[in-house]
Amino acid sequence: MPDKIKLAVWGVGRHARKRILEAVEDAESVELVGLYTRDQTVGKEEAAQRGCFCFSSSDEMLSDPRVDAVFLCTPTGLHFSQGQAVLHAGKHLWSEKPLTTSYVQSHQLIDLAREKNLFVGEAYMYKYHDQFKKIRKALQNKRFGMLKRLICRFSIPALDQPGFRTNRSLGASALLDVGSYSFSLANECFGGQPSFDLSEYQMSTNDIDRSGFCVLGYEYGSKAILDWSYDSCYINQAELWFEGGAIFTDKIFSKADDYKPVLQIRSLNGNIESEELPAENCYVNMLNHFARCSAEARDDGFEAILSTAQLISTFSQNVGLPEIGWE
Protein backbone atom coordinates (compact mmCIF):
# COMPACT_ATOMS: atom_id res chain seq x y z
CA MET A 1 0.00 0.00 0.00
CA PRO A 2 1.76 3.19 -1.17
CA ASP A 3 0.17 5.67 1.23
CA LYS A 4 -0.29 5.31 4.96
CA ILE A 5 -3.70 5.75 6.55
CA LYS A 6 -3.69 9.00 8.49
CA LEU A 7 -5.11 8.25 11.94
CA ALA A 8 -6.51 10.33 14.78
CA VAL A 9 -7.04 8.76 18.21
CA TRP A 10 -10.08 9.81 20.26
CA GLY A 11 -9.40 9.26 23.96
CA VAL A 12 -6.01 9.05 25.65
CA GLY A 13 -6.51 6.81 28.66
CA ARG A 14 -4.04 4.24 29.96
CA HIS A 15 -4.98 1.63 27.39
CA ALA A 16 -4.63 4.09 24.50
CA ARG A 17 -1.23 5.23 25.72
CA LYS A 18 0.12 1.77 26.52
CA ARG A 19 -1.29 -0.20 23.61
CA ILE A 20 -2.76 1.81 20.74
CA LEU A 21 -0.43 4.80 20.49
CA GLU A 22 2.62 2.60 20.98
CA ALA A 23 1.41 0.23 18.26
CA VAL A 24 0.71 3.07 15.82
CA GLU A 25 4.40 4.02 15.97
CA ASP A 26 5.34 0.49 14.82
CA ALA A 27 2.54 -0.01 12.27
CA GLU A 28 3.98 0.44 8.79
CA SER A 29 0.59 1.25 7.23
CA VAL A 30 -0.53 3.91 9.73
CA GLU A 31 0.58 7.45 10.49
CA LEU A 32 -0.60 9.28 13.62
CA VAL A 33 -1.91 12.74 12.68
CA GLY A 34 -3.23 13.73 16.06
CA LEU A 35 -5.29 12.92 19.11
CA TYR A 36 -8.18 14.38 21.05
CA THR A 37 -9.07 14.13 24.71
CA ARG A 38 -11.18 16.32 26.96
CA ASP A 39 -8.19 16.77 29.27
CA GLN A 40 -6.16 19.12 27.12
CA THR A 41 -3.22 19.08 29.52
CA VAL A 42 -2.84 15.33 29.09
CA GLY A 43 -3.53 15.61 25.37
CA LYS A 44 -0.86 18.23 24.76
CA GLU A 45 1.71 16.30 26.79
CA GLU A 46 0.98 13.10 24.88
CA ALA A 47 0.96 14.87 21.51
CA ALA A 48 4.33 16.46 22.26
CA GLN A 49 5.74 13.05 23.15
CA ARG A 50 4.33 11.44 19.99
CA GLY A 51 5.16 14.32 17.66
CA CYS A 52 1.55 14.78 16.56
CA PHE A 53 -1.22 17.39 16.84
CA CYS A 54 -3.55 17.79 19.82
CA PHE A 55 -7.02 18.72 18.62
CA SER A 56 -8.91 21.20 20.78
CA SER A 57 -12.29 19.58 20.07
CA SER A 58 -13.81 16.55 18.41
CA ASP A 59 -15.27 18.83 15.74
CA GLU A 60 -11.80 20.10 14.87
CA MET A 61 -10.53 16.53 14.61
CA LEU A 62 -13.42 15.31 12.47
CA SER A 63 -13.25 18.28 10.09
CA ASP A 64 -9.50 17.94 9.51
CA PRO A 65 -8.97 16.79 5.89
CA ARG A 66 -5.71 15.09 6.85
CA VAL A 67 -7.55 12.51 8.95
CA ASP A 68 -8.59 9.32 7.12
CA ALA A 69 -9.65 7.27 10.14
CA VAL A 70 -10.45 7.73 13.82
CA PHE A 71 -9.73 5.16 16.54
CA LEU A 72 -12.18 5.32 19.46
CA CYS A 73 -10.33 4.65 22.72
CA THR A 74 -13.23 5.94 24.79
CA PRO A 75 -15.66 4.12 27.13
CA THR A 76 -18.01 1.73 25.35
CA GLY A 77 -21.10 3.71 26.33
CA LEU A 78 -19.87 6.60 24.17
CA HIS A 79 -19.03 4.58 21.06
CA PHE A 80 -22.39 4.82 19.31
CA SER A 81 -22.72 8.61 19.28
CA GLN A 82 -19.03 9.11 18.62
CA GLY A 83 -19.04 6.43 15.91
CA GLN A 84 -21.93 8.15 14.16
CA ALA A 85 -20.01 11.43 14.22
CA VAL A 86 -16.92 9.77 12.77
CA LEU A 87 -18.80 8.12 9.91
CA HIS A 88 -20.90 11.20 9.13
CA ALA A 89 -17.61 13.10 8.84
CA GLY A 90 -16.51 10.65 6.14
CA LYS A 91 -13.81 8.98 8.26
CA HIS A 92 -13.20 5.26 8.68
CA LEU A 93 -14.15 4.06 12.16
CA TRP A 94 -11.76 1.97 14.22
CA SER A 95 -13.03 1.20 17.70
CA GLU A 96 -12.18 -0.52 20.92
CA LYS A 97 -14.35 -3.53 21.50
CA PRO A 98 -17.23 -3.92 21.68
CA LEU A 99 -18.27 -1.53 18.95
CA THR A 100 -21.36 -0.43 20.92
CA THR A 101 -23.46 -1.59 23.86
CA SER A 102 -26.20 -3.12 21.69
CA TYR A 103 -26.79 -5.12 18.55
CA VAL A 104 -29.15 -2.49 17.14
CA GLN A 105 -26.61 0.29 17.61
CA SER A 106 -23.85 -1.78 16.03
CA HIS A 107 -26.11 -2.60 13.10
CA GLN A 108 -26.88 1.09 12.60
CA LEU A 109 -23.18 1.95 12.48
CA ILE A 110 -22.46 -0.87 10.03
CA ASP A 111 -25.36 0.24 7.82
CA LEU A 112 -24.06 3.81 7.87
CA ALA A 113 -20.55 2.65 6.99
CA ARG A 114 -21.86 0.63 4.05
CA GLU A 115 -23.92 3.59 2.87
CA LYS A 116 -20.84 5.82 2.92
CA ASN A 117 -18.41 3.14 1.66
CA LEU A 118 -16.35 3.30 4.85
CA PHE A 119 -14.63 0.65 6.94
CA VAL A 120 -15.46 -0.22 10.55
CA GLY A 121 -12.91 -2.15 12.60
CA GLU A 122 -13.63 -3.65 16.03
CA ALA A 123 -10.48 -4.16 18.10
CA TYR A 124 -10.60 -7.81 19.12
CA MET A 125 -6.83 -7.81 18.82
CA TYR A 126 -6.37 -11.52 19.65
CA LYS A 127 -7.53 -12.42 16.13
CA TYR A 128 -4.35 -10.91 14.70
CA HIS A 129 -1.86 -12.94 16.73
CA ASP A 130 -0.33 -16.15 15.39
CA GLN A 131 -1.63 -17.87 18.52
CA PHE A 132 -5.21 -17.57 17.29
CA LYS A 133 -4.27 -18.05 13.64
CA LYS A 134 -2.85 -21.49 14.53
CA ILE A 135 -6.13 -22.40 16.22
CA ARG A 136 -8.16 -21.15 13.27
CA LYS A 137 -6.00 -23.19 10.89
CA ALA A 138 -6.65 -26.34 12.94
CA LEU A 139 -10.38 -25.60 12.75
CA GLN A 140 -10.32 -24.97 9.01
CA ASN A 141 -8.25 -27.99 7.98
CA LYS A 142 -10.07 -30.33 10.39
CA ARG A 143 -6.72 -31.44 11.80
CA PHE A 144 -8.40 -33.07 14.79
CA GLY A 145 -11.86 -33.55 13.33
CA MET A 146 -14.97 -31.77 14.56
CA LEU A 147 -14.77 -29.29 17.42
CA LYS A 148 -16.92 -30.64 20.26
CA ARG A 149 -16.15 -28.24 23.13
CA LEU A 150 -14.80 -24.74 23.51
CA ILE A 151 -14.06 -23.84 27.13
CA CYS A 152 -13.14 -20.20 27.53
CA ARG A 153 -12.33 -18.35 30.75
CA PHE A 154 -11.49 -14.67 31.12
CA SER A 155 -11.34 -13.04 34.53
CA ILE A 156 -9.65 -9.95 35.93
CA PRO A 157 -9.37 -8.99 39.61
CA ALA A 158 -10.75 -5.77 41.04
CA LEU A 159 -8.52 -2.94 39.83
CA ASP A 160 -6.99 -0.21 42.00
CA GLN A 161 -7.79 2.29 39.24
CA PRO A 162 -10.93 0.92 37.56
CA GLY A 163 -11.64 4.00 35.45
CA PHE A 164 -15.01 3.81 33.70
CA ARG A 165 -15.55 0.26 35.01
CA THR A 166 -17.48 1.72 37.96
CA ASN A 167 -19.80 3.85 35.80
CA ARG A 168 -22.60 1.87 34.18
CA SER A 169 -23.77 4.79 32.04
CA LEU A 170 -20.35 4.74 30.35
CA GLY A 171 -20.66 1.03 29.64
CA ALA A 172 -19.23 -0.56 32.79
CA SER A 173 -20.07 -4.25 32.49
CA ALA A 174 -18.12 -7.48 32.90
CA LEU A 175 -20.13 -8.85 29.99
CA LEU A 176 -19.11 -6.01 27.67
CA ASP A 177 -15.56 -5.79 28.93
CA VAL A 178 -14.30 -9.37 29.34
CA GLY A 179 -17.30 -11.53 28.46
CA SER A 180 -17.41 -10.07 24.97
CA TYR A 181 -14.06 -11.73 24.20
CA SER A 182 -15.52 -15.14 25.02
CA PHE A 183 -18.52 -14.61 22.76
CA SER A 184 -16.22 -13.37 20.01
CA LEU A 185 -14.08 -16.50 20.26
CA ALA A 186 -17.16 -18.75 20.24
CA ASN A 187 -18.35 -16.98 17.11
CA GLU A 188 -14.96 -17.43 15.44
CA CYS A 189 -14.80 -21.12 16.32
CA PHE A 190 -18.38 -22.13 15.54
CA GLY A 191 -20.25 -19.35 13.73
CA GLY A 192 -24.01 -19.27 13.36
CA GLN A 193 -26.63 -18.55 15.99
CA PRO A 194 -26.54 -21.20 18.74
CA SER A 195 -29.05 -22.15 21.39
CA PHE A 196 -28.52 -20.64 24.83
CA ASP A 197 -28.55 -23.73 27.03
CA LEU A 198 -27.56 -21.93 30.22
CA SER A 199 -27.17 -18.23 31.02
CA GLU A 200 -26.25 -16.79 34.42
CA TYR A 201 -24.86 -13.54 35.79
CA GLN A 202 -24.11 -11.87 39.12
CA MET A 203 -24.47 -8.20 39.99
CA SER A 204 -22.23 -6.12 42.24
CA THR A 205 -23.53 -3.67 44.83
CA ASN A 206 -23.06 -0.74 42.41
CA ASP A 207 -25.48 -2.21 39.86
CA ILE A 208 -22.77 -3.46 37.50
CA ASP A 209 -22.71 -7.06 36.33
CA ARG A 210 -19.52 -8.53 37.80
CA SER A 211 -19.49 -12.04 36.31
CA GLY A 212 -21.32 -14.36 33.99
CA PHE A 213 -21.51 -17.90 32.68
CA CYS A 214 -23.02 -19.22 29.48
CA VAL A 215 -23.34 -22.53 27.65
CA LEU A 216 -24.02 -22.26 23.93
CA GLY A 217 -25.31 -25.21 21.93
CA TYR A 218 -24.28 -25.81 18.31
CA GLU A 219 -24.88 -28.46 15.66
CA TYR A 220 -24.11 -32.12 16.40
CA GLY A 221 -24.03 -31.53 20.15
CA SER A 222 -21.03 -29.19 20.16
CA LYS A 223 -20.90 -26.72 23.07
CA ALA A 224 -19.16 -23.48 23.97
CA ILE A 225 -18.72 -23.00 27.72
CA LEU A 226 -17.96 -19.37 28.52
CA ASP A 227 -16.99 -18.00 31.94
CA TRP A 228 -15.99 -14.42 32.73
CA SER A 229 -15.55 -12.23 35.78
CA TYR A 230 -14.52 -8.84 37.18
CA ASP A 231 -13.90 -10.11 40.70
CA SER A 232 -11.50 -13.05 40.80
CA CYS A 233 -7.89 -13.87 39.98
CA TYR A 234 -6.53 -13.22 36.51
CA ILE A 235 -7.44 -16.04 34.13
CA ASN A 236 -7.24 -15.78 30.35
CA GLN A 237 -7.32 -19.13 28.56
CA ALA A 238 -9.05 -21.31 26.02
CA GLU A 239 -9.40 -25.06 25.64
CA LEU A 240 -10.71 -26.78 22.52
CA TRP A 241 -11.78 -30.42 22.51
CA PHE A 242 -11.97 -32.09 19.12
CA GLU A 243 -12.95 -35.61 18.10
CA GLY A 244 -9.29 -36.54 17.70
CA GLY A 245 -7.37 -34.29 20.03
CA ALA A 246 -7.37 -31.11 22.08
CA ILE A 247 -5.66 -27.72 22.21
CA PHE A 248 -5.06 -25.67 25.36
CA THR A 249 -3.51 -22.22 25.44
CA ASP A 250 -3.04 -19.54 28.07
CA LYS A 251 -3.34 -15.77 27.58
CA ILE A 252 -5.43 -16.20 24.45
CA PHE A 253 -6.81 -12.66 24.60
CA SER A 254 -4.64 -10.06 26.34
CA LYS A 255 -0.88 -10.57 26.48
CA ALA A 256 2.37 -8.62 26.71
CA ASP A 257 4.18 -7.90 23.46
CA ASP A 258 7.14 -10.06 24.51
CA TYR A 259 4.98 -13.00 25.61
CA LYS A 260 5.62 -16.24 23.73
CA PRO A 261 2.36 -18.22 23.63
CA VAL A 262 2.39 -21.98 24.01
CA LEU A 263 -0.12 -24.33 22.41
CA GLN A 264 -0.47 -27.59 24.34
CA ILE A 265 -1.70 -30.20 21.88
CA ARG A 266 -3.13 -33.41 23.30
CA SER A 267 -3.44 -36.42 21.03
CA LEU A 268 -6.34 -38.87 21.05
CA ASN A 269 -4.46 -41.19 23.41
CA GLY A 270 -3.47 -38.38 25.79
CA ASN A 271 0.10 -37.61 24.73
CA ILE A 272 0.92 -33.91 25.04
CA GLU A 273 3.14 -31.84 22.76
CA SER A 274 3.91 -28.17 23.35
CA GLU A 275 4.48 -25.68 20.55
CA GLU A 276 5.98 -22.33 21.54
CA LEU A 277 5.12 -19.47 19.23
CA PRO A 278 7.15 -16.30 18.71
CA ALA A 279 6.24 -13.11 20.51
CA GLU A 280 4.52 -10.49 18.39
CA ASN A 281 2.47 -7.33 18.83
CA CYS A 282 -1.07 -8.22 17.80
CA TYR A 283 -2.06 -4.54 18.02
CA VAL A 284 0.43 -3.66 15.29
CA ASN A 285 -0.90 -6.51 13.15
CA MET A 286 -4.47 -5.35 13.76
CA LEU A 287 -3.72 -1.72 12.86
CA ASN A 288 -2.04 -2.76 9.61
CA HIS A 289 -5.06 -4.92 8.78
CA PHE A 290 -7.49 -2.08 9.54
CA ALA A 291 -5.39 0.22 7.34
CA ARG A 292 -5.53 -2.17 4.38
CA CYS A 293 -9.29 -2.58 4.75
CA SER A 294 -9.77 1.18 5.02
CA ALA A 295 -7.64 1.87 1.95
CA GLU A 296 -9.73 -0.58 -0.05
CA ALA A 297 -13.05 0.34 1.64
CA ARG A 298 -13.59 -3.35 2.39
CA ASP A 299 -16.38 -4.59 4.65
CA ASP A 300 -14.09 -7.26 6.08
CA GLY A 301 -15.30 -8.31 9.53
CA PHE A 302 -18.72 -6.66 9.41
CA GLU A 303 -20.61 -9.93 9.78
CA ALA A 304 -18.40 -11.00 12.69
CA ILE A 305 -19.13 -7.70 14.44
CA LEU A 306 -22.87 -8.19 14.05
CA SER A 307 -23.02 -11.89 14.92
CA THR A 308 -20.95 -11.39 18.08
CA ALA A 309 -23.11 -8.40 19.04
CA GLN A 310 -26.19 -10.57 18.55
CA LEU A 311 -24.81 -13.23 20.91
CA ILE A 312 -24.03 -10.66 23.61
CA SER A 313 -27.40 -8.99 23.22
CA THR A 314 -29.30 -12.29 23.36
CA PHE A 315 -27.46 -13.31 26.53
CA SER A 316 -28.34 -9.97 28.11
CA GLN A 317 -32.00 -10.33 27.22
CA ASN A 318 -32.13 -13.92 28.48
CA VAL A 319 -30.86 -13.03 31.94
CA GLY A 320 -32.62 -9.66 32.16
CA LEU A 321 -29.52 -7.53 32.57
CA PRO A 322 -30.26 -3.87 33.33
CA GLU A 323 -30.20 -1.93 30.11
CA ILE A 324 -27.24 0.05 28.78
CA GLY A 325 -28.81 0.60 25.41
CA TRP A 326 -29.42 -3.13 24.95
CA GLU A 327 -31.71 -4.10 22.10
C-alpha positions, 0 to 999 in steps of 0.5 A, spaced: 500 500 500 503 506 497 500 511 502 499 510 509 492 511 513 492 517 516 489 516 523 486 520 529 485 517 536 479 519 540 481 518 547 487 518 551 486 513 557 491 508 559 490 503 554 490 508 549 497 510 551 500 503 553 497 499 547 494 503 541 499 509 540 505 505 541 502 500 536 501 506 531 508 508 531 510 500 529 505 499 524 507 500 517 501 502 514 498 507 519 501 514 520 498 518 527 496 525 525 493 527 532 489 525 538 483 528 542 481 528 549 477 532 553 483 533 558 487 538 554 493 538 559 494 530 558 492 531 550 498 536 549 503 532 553 501 526 549 501 529 543 508 532 544 511 526 546 508 522 539 510 528 535 503 529 533 497 534 533 492 535 539 485 537 537 482 542 541 475 539 540 472 533 536 469 537 531 476 540 529 478 533 529 473 530 524 473 536 520 480 535 519 482 533 511 488 530 513 484 525 517 482 518 514 480 514 520 479 515 527 480 510 533 475 510 538 479 509 545 473 511 549 468 508 554 463 503 550 457 507 552 460 513 548 461 509 542 455 509 538 454 517 538 461 518 537 461 512 531 456 516 528 459 522 528 466 519 525 462 516 519 458 522 518 464 526 517 466 521 512 472 517 516 473 510 517 471 508 524 476 503 528 473 502 535 475 498 541 471 492 543 465 492 543 463 496 537 457 499 541 453 496 547 447 493 543 446 489 537 441 495 534 446 500 535 452 496 532 447 494 526 446 502 525 453 503 524 455 498 520 449 500 515 451 507 515 458 505 513 456 501 508 452 507 505 458 511 505 463 506 503 467 506 509 470 501 513 469 499 521 474 495 525 472 492 532 479 491 536 478 484 538 486 484 537 487 476 539 484 475 532 491 478 529 496 474 533 499 467 530 496 464 537 489 464 534 491 463 527 494 457 529 487 455 532 483 457 526 488 453 521 486 447 525 479 448 525 479 450 518 483 444 515 479 439 520 486 437 523 483 433 529 476 432 526 470 436 529 470 441 534 466 438 540 467 443 546 470 450 547 471 452 554 473 459 555 475 463 561 477 470 562 477 473 569 480 480 571 481 482 579 478 488 582 482 494 579 486 499 583 484 504 578 478 501 575 476 508 570 469 507 567 468 500 570 465 503 575 460 507 571 454 503 568 452 509 564 459 509 560 458 502 559 461 498 565 459 491 564 463 485 565 459 482 559 461 487 555 468 488 557 471 481 558 465 476 556 465 479 549 471 476 548 468 469 550 462 470 545 467 473 540 471 466 540 465 462 540 463 466 534 470 465 530 470 457 532 463 455 531 459 461 527 451 461 526 446 462 531 446 457 537 441 455 542 442 458 549 442 452 554 444 456 560 445 463 562 447 466 568 450 472 571 451 476 578 451 483 579 455 487 584 452 492 589 453 498 584 449 495 579 454 493 575 454 485 572 460 482 575 461 475 572 457 471 567 456 464 565 453 461 558 453 454 555 451 455 547 449 449 543 451 448 536 450 443 531 451 435 532 451 436 540 457 441 540 458 446 546 461 453 547 462 454 555 464 461 557 466 463 563 468 471 565 468 475 571 470 482 574 472 479 581 477 473 581 484 472 579 486 473 573 485 467 568 485 468 560 485 461 557 481 457 552 481 449 551 478 446 545 476 439 545 476 435 538 474 428 536 481 426 535 485 431 540 485 437 544 488 444 544 489 448 550 492 455 550 493 460 556 493 468 555 489 467 548 486 474 549 490 479 552 498 478 552 504 482 553 508 484 546 514 479 549 509 473 551 511 467 547 504 463 547 504 456 548 499 451 544 499 444 548 496 439 543 493 433 546 493 427 542 487 422 542 491 417 546 493 423 551 500 424 549 501 432 550 506 436 545 507 443 546 508 448 541 511 455 543 510 461 538 514 467 537 512 473 541 509 479 536 504 485 537 497 483 535 495 490 536 500 492 530 498 486 526 491 489 527 492 496 525 495 494 519 489 490 517 485 495 519 489 500 514 488 495 508 481 494 509 480 502 510 484 503 503 480 498 499 473 500 503 472 493 504 467 490 509 471 485 512 469 483 519 462 486 518 458 480 519 463 477 525 461 484 528 454 483 528 453 476 529 458 477 536 453 483 538 447 478 537 450 473 541 451 478 547 445 482 546 441 475 546 445 473 553 443 480 556 436 479 554 435 472 556 438 473 563 434 480 564 440 484 565 439 492 566 439 496 560 445 500 557 442 501 550 441 493 549 436 491 544 
